[in-house]
Amino acid sequence: MTNPDYYGTPKEASREERNTNTAQEIREWIEEEPGWFRSEKLDAELGFRGSERDMSNRRQVIRRLLNSGELIKHNRDRGCYRKRQVDYIKMDFKNAPTAPMSVDWPLMIGDFFVTYPKNICVVAGCKDAGKTTFFLDFIKRNMRDHRIVYFSSEMGPQELRMRLDKHEDITLEEWEFEAFEESDNFADAVYDYRNDIIIIDYIEVNQEFSAIGDKIKAIHEQLEGGIALIGIQKQYGATWGRGGEFSNQRPRLYVTIESGIARIRVAKNRVDGVENPVGNLLEYKIVNGWKMIPSGIWHPEYDSGQRGDRPGRWG
């Protein structure tokens, strides 16, 4: 039997006393090691440093694992490796349905954007710009045709009810969606609703803003037949929400809202015949704390044809 003390600290015992196979031992160690590791750590934890024979065997095993593709070598850090991650999923694209999801979007977004299963859609807004108003409007438009799950990172049941009570065109009993309080582990929660419409209001990041890209990716990986609408905070005047361009790698739709102006930053799935809407803006207003009303239509940032070849108001 292998002594448990042999793992985690250098070993004094000989290889004969362990009575284990070097290659198998190394494979098992690598299998449990997350991310990149250095060969020095492997040697220390498996007790290879005291034996030139063990070190030679280890180098041969590493070489075979590299040649077989089981191990990946770091392209800059000598002696640094990681196990190959084989988590891709074969796509049956020939039998995949081509019909988009029937979704009714606020702010006339459906005039140019087509929604498909597994889509990530981001609404990045400044404080009090109307993210929650947008999401509740979306719920009301779609709750009779889709199962909708709403995750709030800052509202409790009392505040949510107060927001719903403001809607003058619908009673509290008529709302049909599930609501949960959640502040961080959204990807784990999404798994139970991967074929539904999921609204996350909102992902909060205060440090390491680049981590928001990993959070969005983790949510996307859980989706199957459903979609996720994700709210994130945005600084006034910033092009993207918190996390910058790390937040726009997965979304098929990315809308920013600020001071009564909505802008299209990403729109991957467009209605046939519609010009690229990226960069277009739309003015809107919020009435009585619940009604999001667009003013006019989506139009380019600069409208020289109507403004005497000068930058528009929002240029």
C-alpha positions as CSV (number, residue, x, y, z in Angstrom):
1,M,0.0,0.0,0.0
2,T,1.3,3.5,-0.8
3,N,1.8,5.7,2.2
4,P,-0.4,8.8,2.0
5,D,2.5,10.9,3.1
6,Y,4.2,10.2,-0.2
7,Y,1.8,12.8,-1.8
8,G,2.3,16.5,-1.4
9,T,5.9,16.5,0.0
10,P,9.3,15.1,-1.2
11,K,9.7,11.4,-0.5
12,E,12.6,9.6,1.1
13,A,11.5,6.0,0.2
14,S,12.8,4.3,-2.9
15,R,10.8,3.4,-6.0
16,E,11.0,-0.3,-5.0
17,E,9.3,0.4,-1.7
18,R,6.4,2.2,-3.5
19,N,5.9,-0.7,-5.9
20,T,4.1,1.6,-8.4
21,N,4.6,2.2,-12.1
22,T,6.3,5.5,-12.9
23,A,4.3,6.3,-16.0
24,Q,1.0,5.5,-14.3
25,E,1.9,7.5,-11.2
26,I,2.8,10.5,-13.3
27,R,-0.5,10.2,-15.4
28,E,-2.5,10.1,-12.2
29,W,-0.7,13.1,-10.8
30,I,-1.2,15.1,-14.0
31,E,-4.9,14.2,-14.1
32,E,-5.5,15.8,-10.7
33,E,-3.4,18.9,-11.4
34,P,-5.5,21.9,-12.5
35,G,-4.0,24.2,-15.2
36,W,-0.3,24.7,-15.9
37,F,2.3,23.0,-13.7
38,R,6.1,22.9,-13.6
39,S,8.2,19.7,-13.8
40,E,9.9,20.8,-10.6
41,K,6.5,20.5,-8.7
42,L,5.9,17.1,-10.1
43,D,9.4,15.9,-9.1
44,A,9.0,17.3,-5.6
45,E,5.5,15.9,-4.9
46,L,6.3,12.4,-6.3
47,G,9.8,12.3,-4.8
48,F,11.8,12.1,-7.9
49,R,14.5,14.6,-7.0
50,G,16.7,12.1,-5.1
51,S,17.0,9.6,-8.0
52,E,18.6,10.2,-11.4
53,R,16.8,7.1,-12.6
54,D,13.4,8.5,-11.6
55,M,14.2,11.8,-13.2
56,S,15.2,10.1,-16.5
57,N,12.0,8.0,-16.4
58,R,10.0,11.1,-15.7
59,R,11.5,12.9,-18.7
60,Q,10.7,9.9,-21.0
61,V,7.1,9.8,-19.7
62,I,6.6,13.5,-20.3
63,R,8.1,13.2,-23.8
64,R,5.7,10.3,-24.6
65,L,2.7,12.3,-23.3
66,L,3.7,15.3,-25.4
67,N,4.1,13.1,-28.5
68,S,0.7,11.5,-27.9
69,G,-1.0,14.8,-27.5
70,E,-2.0,14.1,-23.9
71,L,0.1,16.9,-22.6
72,I,0.6,20.5,-23.9
73,K,3.9,22.3,-23.5
74,H,3.9,26.0,-22.7
75,N,5.2,28.0,-25.7
76,R,7.3,30.4,-23.6
77,D,7.9,28.8,-20.2
78,R,10.4,25.9,-20.3
79,G,9.4,23.0,-18.2
80,C,5.8,24.1,-17.9
81,Y,3.0,21.9,-19.0
82,R,-0.8,21.2,-18.7
83,K,-3.0,18.3,-19.6
84,R,-4.9,18.6,-22.9
85,Q,-8.5,19.6,-22.4
86,V,-10.8,17.5,-24.5
87,D,-14.1,19.1,-23.9
88,Y,-15.3,19.9,-27.4
89,I,-18.8,18.7,-28.5
90,K,-19.5,17.4,-32.0
91,M,-22.2,19.5,-33.7
92,D,-25.0,17.8,-35.7
93,F,-25.3,20.8,-38.0
94,K,-27.1,18.9,-40.7
95,N,-30.1,18.2,-38.4
96,A,-30.0,21.5,-36.6
97,P,-33.2,23.5,-36.7
98,T,-32.9,26.8,-38.7
99,A,-35.9,28.6,-37.3
100,P,-35.0,31.4,-34.8
101,M,-36.7,31.8,-31.5
102,S,-39.8,33.9,-31.4
103,V,-38.8,36.8,-29.1
104,D,-40.4,40.2,-28.6
105,W,-37.7,42.7,-27.8
106,P,-38.0,46.1,-26.1
107,L,-36.8,49.2,-28.0
108,M,-37.6,47.7,-31.4
109,I,-34.4,45.5,-31.3
110,G,-36.3,42.7,-33.1
111,D,-36.4,44.9,-36.2
112,F,-32.8,44.1,-36.9
113,F,-31.7,41.3,-34.5
114,V,-32.7,37.6,-34.9
115,T,-32.5,35.4,-31.7
116,Y,-31.3,31.9,-31.8
117,P,-30.9,29.2,-29.1
118,K,-27.7,29.5,-27.0
119,N,-27.4,33.3,-27.7
120,I,-25.9,35.5,-25.1
121,C,-27.3,39.0,-25.1
122,V,-25.8,41.8,-23.0
123,V,-27.4,45.0,-21.8
124,A,-24.7,47.3,-20.2
125,G,-26.1,50.3,-18.5
126,C,-25.0,53.1,-16.2
127,K,-26.6,53.4,-12.8
128,D,-30.3,54.3,-13.1
129,A,-30.2,54.0,-16.9
130,G,-33.0,51.4,-17.0
131,K,-31.4,47.9,-17.1
132,T,-34.1,46.4,-14.8
133,T,-36.8,48.3,-16.6
134,F,-35.6,46.8,-19.8
135,F,-35.5,43.3,-18.4
136,L,-39.0,43.5,-16.8
137,D,-40.4,44.8,-20.1
138,F,-38.8,41.9,-21.9
139,I,-40.4,39.5,-19.4
140,K,-43.8,41.0,-19.9
141,R,-43.5,40.7,-23.6
142,N,-42.4,37.0,-23.7
143,M,-43.6,35.3,-20.5
144,R,-46.7,33.7,-22.1
145,D,-44.7,32.0,-24.8
146,H,-41.5,31.1,-22.9
147,R,-40.5,30.0,-19.5
148,I,-38.5,32.9,-18.1
149,V,-36.1,32.8,-15.0
150,Y,-34.9,36.0,-13.5
151,F,-31.9,36.2,-11.3
152,S,-31.4,39.4,-9.3
153,S,-28.1,40.3,-7.7
154,E,-29.3,43.2,-5.7
155,M,-33.1,43.1,-5.3
156,G,-35.0,41.1,-2.7
157,P,-38.7,40.0,-3.0
158,Q,-40.1,43.3,-1.5
159,E,-38.3,45.5,-4.0
160,L,-39.1,43.3,-6.9
161,R,-42.8,43.4,-6.0
162,M,-42.6,47.2,-5.8
163,R,-41.1,47.3,-9.3
164,L,-43.8,45.0,-10.6
165,D,-46.6,46.9,-8.9
166,K,-45.7,50.0,-10.9
167,H,-46.8,48.4,-14.2
168,E,-50.2,49.9,-14.8
169,D,-51.1,47.6,-17.7
170,I,-50.9,44.3,-15.8
171,T,-51.8,43.0,-12.3
172,L,-49.3,41.3,-10.0
173,E,-51.1,38.0,-10.4
174,E,-50.7,38.1,-14.2
175,W,-46.9,38.1,-14.0
176,E,-45.6,34.6,-15.1
177,F,-41.9,34.1,-14.3
178,E,-39.6,32.7,-11.7
179,A,-37.4,35.0,-9.7
180,F,-34.3,34.1,-7.6
181,E,-31.7,36.0,-5.6
182,E,-28.2,35.2,-6.8
183,S,-25.0,37.3,-6.7
184,D,-22.2,35.2,-8.2
185,N,-22.6,31.6,-9.1
186,F,-24.8,32.2,-12.2
187,A,-23.3,29.5,-14.3
188,D,-24.2,26.8,-11.8
189,A,-27.7,28.2,-11.5
190,V,-28.2,28.4,-15.2
191,Y,-27.7,24.7,-15.7
192,D,-31.2,23.9,-14.3
193,Y,-32.8,26.3,-16.8
194,R,-30.5,25.7,-19.8
195,N,-33.5,25.4,-22.3
196,D,-35.3,28.5,-21.0
197,I,-34.9,32.3,-21.2
198,I,-32.5,33.3,-18.4
199,I,-32.2,36.9,-17.3
200,I,-29.3,37.9,-15.0
201,D,-29.6,41.3,-13.5
202,Y,-26.7,41.8,-13.1
203,I,-23.1,40.4,-13.1
204,E,-21.1,42.5,-10.6
205,V,-17.4,42.9,-10.9
206,N,-15.4,45.3,-8.8
207,Q,-11.9,43.9,-9.3
208,E,-10.2,42.0,-12.1
209,F,-12.7,43.2,-14.6
210,S,-11.3,40.8,-17.2
211,A,-12.9,38.0,-15.2
212,I,-16.3,39.0,-16.6
213,G,-15.4,37.3,-19.8
214,D,-14.9,34.0,-18.0
215,K,-18.2,34.4,-16.2
216,I,-20.1,35.0,-19.4
217,K,-18.3,32.1,-21.1
218,A,-19.3,29.8,-18.2
219,I,-22.9,30.8,-18.6
220,H,-22.8,30.2,-22.4
221,E,-21.4,26.7,-21.9
222,Q,-24.4,25.7,-19.8
223,L,-27.0,26.8,-22.4
224,E,-28.7,24.3,-24.7
225,G,-32.0,25.5,-26.2
226,G,-32.3,28.6,-24.2
227,I,-30.8,32.1,-24.2
228,A,-29.3,34.4,-21.5
229,L,-29.8,38.1,-21.2
230,I,-27.1,39.5,-19.0
231,G,-26.9,42.9,-17.4
232,I,-23.6,44.5,-16.5
233,Q,-22.7,47.9,-15.1
234,K,-21.2,50.6,-17.3
235,Q,-19.3,53.8,-16.5
236,Y,-20.6,57.0,-18.0
237,G,-19.1,57.7,-21.4
238,A,-17.5,54.2,-21.7
239,T,-18.0,52.3,-24.9
240,W,-18.4,48.9,-23.2
241,G,-19.6,47.7,-19.8
242,R,-17.3,46.8,-17.0
243,G,-14.7,44.4,-18.2
244,G,-14.3,46.4,-21.4
245,E,-13.8,44.3,-24.5
246,F,-13.6,41.1,-22.3
247,S,-17.4,41.4,-22.0
248,N,-18.1,41.4,-25.7
249,Q,-16.4,38.1,-26.8
250,R,-19.5,35.9,-26.4
251,P,-22.6,38.1,-26.9
252,R,-24.5,38.0,-30.2
253,L,-26.2,41.1,-29.1
254,Y,-24.7,43.9,-27.0
255,V,-26.6,47.0,-26.2
256,T,-25.5,49.9,-24.0
257,I,-27.9,52.3,-22.3
258,E,-27.0,55.7,-20.8
259,S,-28.8,58.9,-20.1
260,G,-31.8,58.1,-22.3
261,I,-29.7,56.8,-25.3
262,A,-29.4,53.2,-26.3
263,R,-26.6,52.1,-28.6
264,I,-25.9,48.9,-30.6
265,R,-22.4,47.7,-30.0
266,V,-22.7,44.1,-31.3
267,A,-25.5,42.5,-33.5
268,K,-24.3,39.2,-35.0
269,N,-27.6,37.8,-36.2
270,R,-29.2,40.3,-38.4
271,V,-32.6,40.3,-40.1
272,D,-32.2,39.7,-43.8
273,G,-31.9,42.9,-45.8
274,V,-31.2,45.1,-42.8
275,E,-28.0,47.1,-42.9
276,N,-25.5,46.6,-40.1
277,P,-26.9,48.4,-37.1
278,V,-23.7,48.5,-35.1
279,G,-23.1,52.0,-34.0
280,N,-26.8,53.1,-34.3
281,L,-28.5,54.8,-31.4
282,L,-32.0,55.3,-30.2
283,E,-33.3,57.8,-27.7
284,Y,-35.7,56.5,-25.1
285,K,-37.5,57.7,-22.0
286,I,-38.7,55.9,-18.9
287,V,-42.2,57.0,-17.7
288,N,-43.5,56.4,-14.2
289,G,-40.5,54.1,-13.4
290,W,-41.7,51.3,-15.6
291,K,-42.6,52.2,-19.1
292,M,-39.7,52.3,-21.6
293,I,-40.7,54.3,-24.6
294,P,-38.5,54.8,-27.7
295,S,-38.3,58.2,-29.3
296,G,-38.1,57.9,-33.1
297,I,-36.1,55.1,-34.8
298,W,-32.6,53.6,-34.7
299,H,-30.3,55.8,-36.6
300,P,-26.5,56.3,-37.1
301,E,-24.4,58.2,-34.6
302,Y,-24.0,61.0,-37.2
303,D,-26.9,62.1,-39.4
304,S,-25.2,64.5,-41.8
305,G,-28.0,64.3,-44.3
306,Q,-30.4,66.0,-41.9
307,R,-28.1,68.1,-39.9
308,G,-26.2,70.1,-42.5
309,D,-23.2,67.8,-42.7
310,R,-22.3,68.5,-39.1
311,P,-22.0,65.9,-36.3
312,G,-25.3,65.1,-34.8
313,R,-26.4,66.0,-31.3
314,W,-24.8,62.8,-30.0
315,G,-21.6,63.0,-32.0
